[in-house]
């Protein structure tokens, strides 16, 4: 009996052990199915994204003057190759102007680019806008990065009445010319060049009128053509600008020397009524009369021919240059440039005398006695 009980217990233990051997365990690997499944490609989460675009910038100026232009150099390291172009974007700002926001990036070395932007702080408490650089493959941005900046320390200059409004590394007047504007005033046209200069703010004070006719060049160098009208008793035009290299105001003086023989920029001076023209006409008549008198006394044909020649020259000088007709709505400019100040617009066709030409412009004498410039496309020659 005891042997049977012991045998039954042994049989039960063996059977239980075999059953557990076939029972799957939570620690055992799951069986692999004979059918293959392709796992979907999941975009990496931001935490797992491997950044490959890095932006940095050179140190900013410790102090910036209001309306000063300064250079902002940005460096980009790109550790990937699946892109074609780089696109820059600045956030809007009401206190800072980026003068060349679409400046192209220059490859400095393998995977390293740099760019120089020219910045103008228009008021105090200015903050540089965020810069975003995107790596584009066609229309798709494969990656982008944003570069924040610290606030700028912008200060205002204490200036006098002669301040032209320009802050620059250097500035000079390359050339200038003065002509008579009307019986009581003169006009001066000057060409001003500067380096890192806010020439668009250039202005001369203490004059009757003035303005920028054209703004040329590219940063860091630029140039303007400026005109100013002032009383004819002035002996010189003076102004100053703030020099960033010397950190002080620099004053410039332009002597007023009227070129009476040139009417290229005159409005109220009729060349036929200028003192030089009157003197020339009188001299011509005196010489003609002299030779005619010689002919009367000596009866030599040569004296008669010379006298008649001078008479013919005088008659030619008094004849009109050539008459033209200005179309209605023709704009008449002070000087022959696109952005010149307009002083008159015709309301109907008007006859005028043509005094000269310069490029696509014609100098005309109006029936009122004023002189200006018109585009030749608005002129019908008689």
C-alpha positions as CSV (number, residue, x, y, z in Angstrom):
1,X,0.0,0.0,0.0
2,X,2.8,2.4,0.9
3,X,4.6,1.7,-2.3
4,X,1.5,2.5,-4.4
5,X,1.1,5.9,-2.6
6,X,4.7,6.8,-3.2
7,X,4.4,5.8,-6.9
8,X,1.3,7.9,-7.4
9,X,3.0,11.0,-5.9
10,X,6.0,10.5,-8.2
11,X,3.7,10.2,-11.2
12,X,1.9,13.4,-10.3
13,X,5.1,15.4,-9.8
14,X,6.5,14.3,-13.2
15,X,3.2,15.1,-15.0
16,X,3.0,18.6,-13.4
17,X,6.6,19.3,-14.4
18,X,5.9,18.3,-18.0
19,X,2.8,20.6,-18.1
20,X,4.8,23.7,-16.9
21,X,7.5,22.9,-19.4
22,X,5.0,23.5,-22.2
23,X,3.4,26.6,-20.6
24,X,4.8,29.9,-22.1
25,X,6.6,32.2,-19.7
26,X,6.4,36.0,-19.5
27,X,10.2,36.0,-19.7
28,X,10.4,33.7,-22.7
29,X,10.7,35.3,-26.2
30,X,7.5,35.3,-28.2
31,X,7.4,33.0,-31.2
32,X,8.2,34.7,-34.6
33,X,5.5,34.4,-37.2
34,X,6.4,33.1,-40.6
35,X,4.6,36.2,-42.2
36,X,6.9,39.3,-42.5
37,X,5.4,42.7,-41.5
38,X,7.0,46.1,-42.6
39,X,7.0,48.6,-39.7
40,X,5.8,52.2,-40.7
41,X,8.5,55.0,-40.8
42,X,7.8,57.3,-37.9
43,X,9.3,60.8,-37.9
44,X,11.6,61.3,-34.9
45,X,10.2,63.3,-32.0
46,X,11.7,66.7,-31.3
47,X,13.5,65.2,-28.3
48,X,15.2,62.7,-30.6
49,X,15.9,65.1,-33.5
50,X,19.6,65.3,-34.4
51,X,20.3,69.0,-35.0
52,X,22.5,69.8,-38.0
53,X,22.1,73.6,-38.4
54,X,23.8,75.9,-36.0
55,X,23.7,79.8,-36.1
56,X,25.9,82.3,-34.4
57,X,26.9,85.9,-34.8
58,X,29.9,88.2,-34.2
59,X,29.7,90.4,-31.1
60,X,27.4,93.4,-31.4
61,X,28.6,97.0,-30.9
62,X,28.5,98.0,-27.3
63,X,26.9,101.3,-28.2
64,X,25.0,102.3,-31.3
65,X,23.9,105.9,-32.3
66,X,20.4,106.5,-33.5
67,X,20.2,106.1,-37.3
68,X,23.7,104.6,-37.3
69,X,24.4,101.8,-39.8
70,X,26.5,98.9,-38.6
71,X,27.4,95.5,-39.8
72,X,25.9,92.3,-38.4
73,X,28.0,89.2,-39.4
74,X,26.2,85.8,-39.0
75,X,27.8,82.4,-39.3
76,X,26.0,79.2,-40.2
77,X,27.3,75.6,-39.8
78,X,25.4,73.1,-41.8
79,X,26.1,69.4,-41.0
80,X,23.9,67.9,-43.8
81,X,23.8,67.8,-47.6
82,X,20.2,67.1,-48.5
83,X,19.4,70.8,-49.3
84,X,19.9,73.1,-52.3
85,X,19.5,76.7,-51.1
86,X,19.5,78.8,-47.9
87,X,16.7,81.3,-47.2
88,X,16.9,84.1,-44.7
89,X,13.9,85.8,-43.0
90,X,13.8,88.5,-40.4
91,X,10.8,89.1,-38.1
92,X,9.1,92.5,-38.6
93,X,10.5,95.3,-36.5
94,X,9.5,99.0,-35.9
95,X,12.8,100.0,-34.4
96,X,15.4,98.4,-36.6
97,X,15.8,98.3,-40.4
98,X,17.7,95.5,-42.1
99,X,19.0,97.3,-45.3
100,X,19.9,94.1,-47.2
101,X,17.7,91.3,-45.8
102,X,18.1,89.1,-48.9
103,X,21.9,89.2,-48.9
104,X,23.2,85.9,-50.3
105,X,25.2,83.6,-48.1
106,X,28.9,83.0,-48.9
107,X,30.5,79.6,-48.4
108,X,33.5,80.1,-46.2
109,X,34.7,76.5,-46.0
110,X,33.2,73.0,-46.0
111,X,29.7,73.2,-44.3
112,X,30.4,76.8,-43.1
113,X,28.7,79.9,-44.4
114,X,28.7,83.5,-43.4
115,X,26.6,86.6,-44.3
116,X,26.9,90.3,-43.5
117,X,23.7,92.3,-42.9
118,X,23.7,96.1,-42.6
119,X,21.4,97.3,-39.8
120,X,20.0,100.7,-38.9
121,X,18.6,101.4,-35.5
122,X,15.9,104.1,-35.9
123,X,15.1,104.7,-32.3
124,X,16.2,104.0,-28.8
125,X,15.3,100.8,-27.0
126,X,15.7,99.0,-30.3
127,X,15.7,95.2,-30.5
128,X,17.2,93.3,-33.3
129,X,14.5,91.1,-35.0
130,X,14.8,87.3,-34.9
131,X,16.7,85.8,-37.8
132,X,15.5,82.5,-39.3
133,X,17.6,80.5,-41.7
134,X,15.9,77.7,-43.6
135,X,17.6,74.9,-45.6
136,X,15.4,74.4,-48.7
137,X,15.1,71.4,-51.1
138,X,12.9,73.0,-53.7
139,X,9.9,74.3,-51.7
140,X,10.5,72.0,-48.8
141,X,12.3,73.2,-45.7
142,X,14.3,70.3,-44.5
143,X,15.5,72.2,-41.4
144,X,15.5,75.7,-40.0
145,X,17.1,77.5,-37.1
146,X,16.3,80.8,-35.3
147,X,18.9,83.2,-34.0
148,X,17.9,85.6,-31.2
149,X,19.8,88.7,-30.4
150,X,20.3,90.8,-27.3
151,X,18.9,94.3,-27.0
152,X,20.9,97.2,-28.6
153,X,22.2,100.0,-26.6
154,X,21.1,103.0,-28.7
155,X,21.9,106.5,-27.8
156,X,21.0,109.9,-29.3
157,X,23.6,112.5,-30.4
158,X,23.6,116.0,-29.0
159,X,24.0,118.0,-32.2
160,X,23.8,121.6,-33.3
161,X,21.9,123.3,-36.1
162,X,24.5,122.4,-38.8
163,X,24.1,118.6,-38.2
164,X,23.2,116.9,-41.5
165,X,21.7,113.9,-39.8
166,X,24.5,111.6,-41.0
167,X,26.5,109.2,-38.9
168,X,29.3,107.6,-40.9
169,X,32.7,106.0,-40.8
170,X,33.7,108.6,-43.4
171,X,32.0,111.1,-45.6
172,X,33.1,113.6,-48.3
173,X,31.7,115.8,-51.0
174,X,33.2,114.5,-54.3
175,X,31.9,117.4,-56.4
176,X,29.5,120.3,-56.3
177,X,28.3,123.1,-58.6
178,X,26.4,126.3,-58.0
179,X,24.1,128.1,-60.5
180,X,21.6,130.9,-60.4
181,X,18.1,129.8,-59.5
182,X,16.3,133.1,-59.9
183,X,17.0,136.8,-59.3
184,X,17.4,136.3,-55.6
185,X,18.5,132.7,-55.0
186,X,21.0,130.1,-56.1
187,X,20.9,126.4,-56.5
188,X,23.8,124.0,-55.6
189,X,23.9,120.4,-56.7
190,X,26.4,118.2,-54.7
191,X,27.5,114.6,-54.8
192,X,28.1,113.1,-51.4
193,X,29.8,109.8,-50.8
194,X,30.1,107.9,-47.6
195,X,31.1,104.6,-45.9
196,X,28.6,103.0,-43.5
197,X,26.7,106.3,-43.8
198,X,22.9,106.8,-43.5
199,X,22.9,109.2,-46.5
200,X,19.2,108.7,-47.0
201,X,18.8,111.0,-43.9
202,X,21.1,113.7,-45.3
203,X,19.7,117.2,-45.1
204,X,21.0,120.8,-45.1
205,X,19.4,123.3,-42.8
206,X,19.1,127.0,-43.1
207,X,18.2,126.9,-46.8
208,X,15.1,127.7,-48.8
209,X,14.6,124.2,-50.1
210,X,16.5,120.9,-50.6
211,X,16.2,117.2,-51.2
212,X,17.9,114.0,-52.3
213,X,17.7,113.6,-56.0
214,X,19.1,110.0,-56.2
215,X,20.6,107.4,-53.9
216,X,23.3,105.1,-55.5
217,X,25.7,102.4,-54.5
218,X,25.7,99.4,-52.3
219,X,26.7,99.0,-48.7
220,X,29.1,99.6,-47.1
221,X,29.7,102.4,-49.6
222,X,26.9,104.7,-50.9
223,X,26.4,108.0,-52.7
224,X,23.7,110.6,-53.1
225,X,23.0,113.5,-55.4
226,X,21.5,116.4,-53.3
227,X,20.3,119.8,-54.3
228,X,19.7,122.9,-52.2
229,X,18.3,126.3,-53.0
230,X,19.4,129.3,-50.9
231,X,19.7,133.1,-50.9
232,X,22.3,134.5,-53.2
233,X,24.1,136.4,-50.4
234,X,25.5,133.2,-48.9
235,X,29.2,132.9,-49.3
236,X,29.4,129.2,-48.3
237,X,27.4,126.2,-47.3
238,X,28.4,124.4,-44.2
239,X,27.3,121.2,-42.4
240,X,28.7,118.5,-40.2
241,X,28.3,114.8,-39.7
242,X,29.3,112.5,-36.9
243,X,32.5,110.5,-37.6
244,X,32.5,107.1,-36.0
245,X,36.3,106.7,-36.3
246,X,37.2,109.9,-34.6
247,X,34.0,109.8,-32.4
248,X,33.3,113.5,-33.0
249,X,31.5,115.8,-35.3
250,X,33.4,116.8,-38.5
251,X,32.5,120.0,-40.3
252,X,32.6,120.6,-44.0
253,X,32.6,123.9,-45.9
254,X,31.5,124.4,-49.5
255,X,32.3,127.8,-51.1
256,X,29.6,129.4,-53.2
257,X,31.0,130.1,-56.6
258,X,28.4,130.8,-59.2
259,X,29.0,129.4,-62.6
260,X,27.2,132.1,-64.7
261,X,28.1,130.4,-68.0
262,X,26.2,127.2,-67.2
263,X,22.4,127.1,-67.1
264,X,22.0,123.3,-66.8
265,X,20.2,123.6,-63.5
266,X,18.8,127.1,-63.6
267,X,15.1,127.7,-63.6
268,X,14.7,131.5,-63.5
269,X,17.6,132.6,-65.6
270,X,17.0,133.2,-69.3
271,X,20.3,132.7,-71.1
272,X,19.4,135.5,-73.5
273,X,19.1,137.9,-70.6
274,X,22.3,136.9,-68.8
275,X,25.0,139.6,-68.4
276,X,27.5,137.6,-70.4
277,X,25.0,137.2,-73.3
278,X,24.2,140.9,-73.3
279,X,27.9,141.8,-73.3
280,X,28.6,139.4,-76.2
281,X,25.7,140.8,-78.3
282,X,26.9,144.3,-77.7
283,X,30.5,143.4,-78.7
284,X,29.2,141.7,-81.8
285,X,27.3,144.8,-82.9
286,X,30.2,147.1,-82.2
287,X,32.6,145.0,-84.3
288,X,30.1,144.8,-87.1
289,X,29.5,148.6,-87.1
290,X,33.3,149.2,-87.1
291,X,33.9,147.1,-90.2
292,X,30.9,148.6,-92.0
293,X,32.2,152.1,-91.3
294,X,35.6,151.1,-92.7
295,X,33.9,149.9,-95.8
296,X,32.0,153.2,-96.1
297,X,35.3,155.2,-96.1
298,X,37.7,152.8,-97.8
299,X,35.3,150.9,-100.1
300,X,37.0,147.6,-99.6
301,X,34.9,144.5,-100.1
302,X,36.8,142.7,-97.4
303,X,35.5,145.1,-94.7
304,X,32.0,144.7,-96.0
305,X,32.2,140.9,-95.9
306,X,33.6,141.0,-92.3
307,X,30.9,143.4,-91.2
308,X,28.1,141.4,-92.8
309,X,29.5,138.2,-91.2
310,X,29.3,139.8,-87.7
311,X,25.8,141.0,-88.5
312,X,24.8,137.5,-89.6
313,X,26.2,136.0,-86.4
314,X,24.2,138.5,-84.3
315,X,21.0,137.7,-86.1
316,X,21.6,134.0,-85.7
317,X,22.3,134.4,-81.9
318,X,19.0,136.2,-81.5
319,X,17.0,133.6,-83.4
320,X,15.2,130.9,-81.4
321,X,17.3,127.8,-80.7
322,X,14.4,125.6,-81.9
323,X,10.8,125.4,-81.0
324,X,9.2,122.3,-79.6
325,X,5.8,121.5,-78.2
326,X,5.4,120.0,-74.7
327,X,2.5,117.5,-74.3
328,X,-0.1,117.9,-71.7
329,X,0.8,116.6,-68.3
330,X,4.5,117.0,-69.0
331,X,6.5,117.2,-65.7
332,X,9.3,119.8,-65.7
333,X,12.2,119.0,-63.4
334,X,14.8,121.2,-61.7
335,X,17.7,118.9,-62.8
336,X,17.8,116.1,-65.5
337,X,17.3,113.1,-63.2
338,X,14.4,110.8,-62.6
339,X,13.9,111.7,-58.9
340,X,14.5,115.4,-59.4
341,X,12.1,117.9,-57.8
342,X,9.2,118.9,-60.1
343,X,8.4,122.6,-60.2
344,X,5.7,122.6,-62.9
345,X,3.3,120.3,-64.8
346,X,1.7,121.4,-68.1
347,X,-2.1,121.2,-68.2
348,X,-2.3,121.5,-72.0
349,X,0.2,121.4,-75.0
350,X,2.7,124.2,-74.6
351,X,5.3,125.7,-76.9
352,X,8.8,126.1,-75.6
353,X,12.4,126.7,-76.7
354,X,14.9,123.8,-76.7
355,X,18.2,125.0,-75.1
356,X,20.1,121.7,-74.9
357,X,20.0,118.0,-74.2
358,X,21.5,115.6,-71.7
359,X,20.9,111.9,-72.0
360,X,17.1,111.4,-72.3
361,X,16.3,114.9,-71.1
362,X,15.8,118.2,-73.0
363,X,16.5,121.6,-71.4
364,X,13.6,124.0,-72.2
365,X,12.8,127.6,-71.9
366,X,9.1,128.1,-71.0
367,X,7.0,131.1,-72.1
368,X,7.2,132.3,-68.4
369,X,11.0,132.6,-68.7
370,X,11.7,129.7,-66.5
371,X,14.1,127.0,-67.5
372,X,13.8,123.3,-66.6
373,X,14.2,119.7,-67.9
374,X,11.7,117.4,-69.5
375,X,11.9,113.9,-70.8
376,X,12.2,113.8,-74.6
377,X,9.3,111.3,-74.8
378,X,7.0,114.1,-73.8
379,X,8.1,116.4,-76.6
380,X,6.8,117.0,-80.1
381,X,9.3,118.8,-82.3
382,X,7.7,121.4,-84.6
